[in-house]
Amino acid sequence: AMAYFEQLKESQDAWEVCAEALAKGIYSDDHVKFFCFQVLEHQIKFRHAGLSAVQQQLIRETLMKWLQCQLMNTQPEKPFIRNKAAQVFALTFIMEYLTLWPKFFFDILSLVGLNPHGVDIYLRTLMAIDAEVVDRDILHTPEETRRNTLIKDGMREQCIPHLVESWFQILQTYQQSHPELTCQCLEVVGAYVSWIDLNLIANDRFVNLLLSQMSVEELREEACDCLFEIVNKGMDPVDKTKLVESLCQVLQSAGFFNVEQEEDVDFLAKFSRLVNGMGQSLVLSWTKLAKTGNVKAAAETLQAVESKVPLLLQLLVHEDDDISANIVGFCYEYLHVLKQLPQLTDQQKTNIEAIMLAVMKKLTYDDEYNFENEGEDEAMFVEYRKQLKMLLDRLAQVSPELLLEAVRRVFTNTMQNWQTALFMEVEVAIRLLYMLGEALPASHGAHFSGDTAKTSALQDMMRTLVSCNVSSYQHSSVSLEFFETVVRYDKFFIVEPQHIPNVLMAFLDQRGLRHNSPKVRSRVAYLFSRFVKTLQCLSRFLSVTSVLLSVDSKHMNAFIEDILTRIQDLLELAPPENGFPALLTSDDQLFIFETAGVLIVNAESPVERKQALMRSLLLPLMDAFRLLLAKLPQETEEERQAALADCLSHAVGFASRTSKAFSNKQTVKQCGCTEVYRDCLQTFLPALSCPVQRGVLRSSVRSFLHRMIICLEEEVLPFVPAASEHMLKDCEAKDLQEFIPLISQITAKFKLIDNRLFLPLPRQRQVSPFLQQVFMPLVLAIFEVLARPAEDNDQAAALEKQMLRRSYFTFIQTITGSGMNEVMANQGAENIERVVFTIIQGAVDFPDPIAQKTCFIILSKLVELWGGKDGMVGFPDFIYKHIVPACFLAPLKPTFDLSDAQTVLTLSECALTLKMIHLKRGPEFIQFLQQEYLPSLQVSPEISQVRHPEIFLPFSHLFLQTEKNLNI
C-alpha cells in the first residue's frame, strides 16, 4: 500500500484524484485522508510553479471545499489530519499570497465565521504560517528570507488589523464554551505579536480581555504566555517601561502579586516567567537609557526595577523549584545593575541580603532527594543548583563582604549545632563554604593570603570544619561535601598543617574510604589521591608538621607507613571468583595505588626502605597475575575468560598507576625501584603470548610499556624486542595502530636524550639494533594487513586502513628523523626499495593530504640523507626516476584540492622536496629538469627554464595551474 501511495505522490496527475477525494469526502479512512493531503502537499511544495492556472485554481477550490465540509461535520477530524491540512493551507498561502491569492485570509474568515470547527483550522493554519515564515529557529535560504519579508510586509498592509479583530472575537466568544480554541488563539497572538503593530494588541480592550482570562483556570497559563510575548517585543526603552509598568499596575490591582495565596503551581510557574520577562525588559531599558545619558528616564526605570524586587523575592524563595528557577534571570540581571551603580542605598543592601538568604535557602536539599539512585528529578535539582551558584557568584561581585559575612554566620551557627541539625542544613552550610572558593577571587586558589578580612574568615571556617568532627555526620551528602571542601581549600593546610593527620584519618576510616555508600567511597578515592598529591604529603608533613607536632622524621615515616597499612586491604586485586562486592571498583583502586606510590616516593625514607615498600605494594599484584594468567588458557567459557582477562588487565593498570608517583626530582632509579618494575615487566610480558583474550591483554601490557619507557628509560630496552615479536603476531589494523606509537616513543625518547649529549651515544647504540631488528617485521605486518581484501562498501574497514597507512608513514618519518640512519640503511637494497616505493605511492596515489604531506617530508629527509655525493649508491638515479616525478604528478591528480588547507601544506612540502634535491644535486638537477623531465611533459618554455631553487614554491603553483589547464 505504501509503495502505491509513493507512486501516487510522484505521479504528475494523481494529485488531482487526491484533491477530488478531499473535496468530496470520498474516503472515511483517516490514513487515506492524511495521505491525500501529503500528495497535495508534495505537489504544492515541489511542483507548484509548473502547474497551469486551472490546476492552481483547482488546489484553492479543493482546500475551500474541504474546509466547508468541516463546518458541516458534527465531529472534527483527528488532530493529525487537521495539522496536516493546516500545513497544506500554509504552503498554499506562501506560494500564492503575494500573487494569486491576496484575499486568502478574507476568504477563509468569510467562510468559517465563528464556526468552532472552522476556527480551529484557521488558528492551526496561522501557526503553520508562523512556523514557515517567522520562526527564527528554522534556517531559510536568502531567497526564502526575502520572500518571507515580503509576505509579512504585505500582511501588515492588507490584513493584520482584520486578523487581530478576528482573534479578539474568538477570545471573547469562546472563552467559556470552547477553552481549547481560546488557548489556541492566545498562542497565535503570542506568536504574531513580535512582528505586528503592538498598538493593535497592547490596548485597553485587548489587555483587559487577557487579564480577565488570567482568572479563568483553563486559560490563565496561555494568557500568561501571551502577555510574556507582548512584554518581550522589542521597542523604545521609554515606551517599554510604560508598557510594563501599566501592565504591572493592573496585575497588582487584580491581586496577582499575592503569590503566597496562589496554590496552582503550574500557573505560578508561568506567572514567574512573565515577571521574569517584565523584569529583564526593564533592566534592558535601563541599560539603554543609561548608555544614552537619559538620566531622568533611567532613574524612573531603575525605580520600576526596584519596585519589582519584593515580588522577585517571593517567587525566588517559593518552595517549588520551577517557579524559583523561572525568576533567576531577572534576579541575575538586577544584581548586574547593582554592580554598575557607584554606591548602594540601604534598601539595595537589604535587597542583596534578602537575595542571599533566598539563595541559601533554595540551595538546600529536600527530604525526597534520592542520593543513592539519582533520577530525572535529582538531575533537574542539580541543574537548578547551578543557576543558584551563578547568583551567588554575582552576589560576590556586587558585595563580597556581605556574602562572606552571611555565609560565615550561617556556617558558624550550623557547625555549633551540627549533631542536632538536619542533614540538608549541615550540607548546605558546608556547600556555601565550598562555593565561596569560586565566588571570591583568588590567584591560583590562594584564599589564605592577601586580604586579611577574607583570609581570616575563610581560615576560621576551615578550622571549624576540620576540628568540629562534622565529618562524622551520618549522611552521604554531608560526607561528600566535607571532603570536597577539604580538597578545594588544600592550601589551608599550609597555614595550619597540624590538622592534616586528623583529616587523613577521616579519609581512611568509615567517614571516607570505608563509608557505607559506594558513591561516597568512589568519590573519596579520587579526592584522597588529590589531597595527598596537592599537599605533596609529604615534604610539608616532614618539614612543617613534624616541627609543629614535635615529631621527628623517623616517627613521620612510621606515620606514612601506618597510612599504607590502613589502605592495604584496598590495594588487593579482587579475583573474579570472589563473589563478594569490593569496597572500591577497579577504577577507584587506580587512585589508591597512585596515592600509595606518592606516599612511598615522597617519604624521607632511605632508598632501601622505599624499595622494600614498593616491592610489598607490587609483589601481590605480580603473584596474582601469574596465577590468573595460568588459569586463563584453561577456561572454556568466554564469559569466564573475559572476567579473568579484565582482572589481569586491572593488575597491570594498578602497577602502571604507581609509576605516576615518580618525577624528575624523584626518579625510579633514585628511589631504588628499578628492579621491582623490571620484575613487573618480566611478569606481565608472557601475557602477550596468551592465545585467548589477546586484545585486552595486549592493550594493558602495551600501556605498561609506554609508562616504563618513561620511567625506566634504557632499562626497558631489553624487554622490547620480545614484546614486539609477540605483538606483531596475528595482529589486526587496530593492533598495529596502537603498536606503532610505542616504537615511535622509543625512537623519540632516546633520540632526545642522545641529542643533548656531545659524547658517544651509548643509549642510541642500544636502541638502534633493536629498531633495525623490528623494522622489517613491523613493516611487513603492516603490508599484510593493508593487503587484506575488504568489501567495497565497507567504510569502517576503509577508514581503518587509511588510519593504519597514516600511522605507517608517521613511523617511517620518525625513523628517518631520529638521526639513526642505519635503521633503514641496513635493511638491504630490496627492502629499502620496497619501503621507499610505498612512500612514493603514498605521496602520489592515495587522496589523503595528511598522509601525502608526511610522505613528502620523508622523501625530503631521504634526499638529505642519501642524495648527496657520499650518499647511498644508486639513490641519485632513484631520485630522478621516482621522487622528482612524484613531486610533479601528485599535484596533478584530480583529487589534489588546493582549496583544502592540508593540501596546500602538502604542496609546500612537495616544493621543499624539490628544493632539497637541488641542494644535494646542484646544477645537475636543474639540467635534468630543463633537458629531460619538463620537456617530456610538454610544458611551456618559460616554465621549463627554471634556474633557482628559491622559486620552487611559487613555481609549483604556476606549474600546477598550467598543467591542469592543459589536462596533462
Secondary structure, DSSP 8 states (H G I E B T S, - for coil): -HHHHHHHHHSSSHHHHHHHHHHHT----HHHHHHHHHHHHHHHHHHGGGS-HHHHHHHHHHHHHHHHHHHH-SS---HHHHHHHHHHHHHHHHHHTTTT-TTHHHHHHHHHTT-HHHHHHHHHHHHHHHHHHT-TTS---HHHHHHHHHHHHHHHHHTHHHHHHHHHHHHHHHTTT-HHHHHHHHHHHHHHTTTS-GGGTSSHHHHHHHHHHTTSTTTHHHHHHHHHHHHHS---HHHHHHHHHHHHHHHHHTTTT-GGG---HHHHHHHHHHHHHHHHHHHHHHHHHHHHT-HHHHHHHHHHHHHTHHHHHHHHT-SSHHHHHTTHHHHHHHHHHHHHSSS--HHHHHHHHHHHHHHHHHTS--TT--SSS--HHHHHHHHHHHHHHHHHHHHHHH-HHHHHHHHHHHHHHHHHTTTTS-HHHHHHHHHHHHHHHHHS--GGG-TTSS-HHHHHHHHHHHHHHHHS-GGG-S-HHHHHHHHHHHHHTTTHHHH-GGGHHHHHHHHHSTTTTT-S-HHHHHHHHHHHHHHHHHHTHHHHIIIIIHHHTT--HHHHHHHHHHHHHHTGGGGS---TT--S--SS-HHHHHHHHHHHHHHHHHS---HHHHHHHHHHHHHHHHHHHHHHHHHGGG---HHHHHHHHHHHHHHHHHHHHHGGG--SSS-TTTTT-HHHHHHHHHHHGGGGG-SSSHHHHHHHHHHHHHHHHHHTGGGGGGGHHHHHHHHTTT--HHHHHHHHHHHHHHHHHHHHHHHT-SS--HHHHHHHHHHHHHHHHHHHHHHHHHHS---TT-HHHHHHHHHHHHHHHHHHHHHHTTT-THHHHTT-HHHHHHHHHHHHHHHHTS--HHHHHHHHHHHHHHHHHHSSTTS-TTHHHHIIIIIHHHHHHGGGSTT--TTSHHHHHHHHHHHHHHHHHHHHHTHHHHHHIIIIIHHHTT--HHHHT---GGGHHHHHHHHHHHHHHHT-
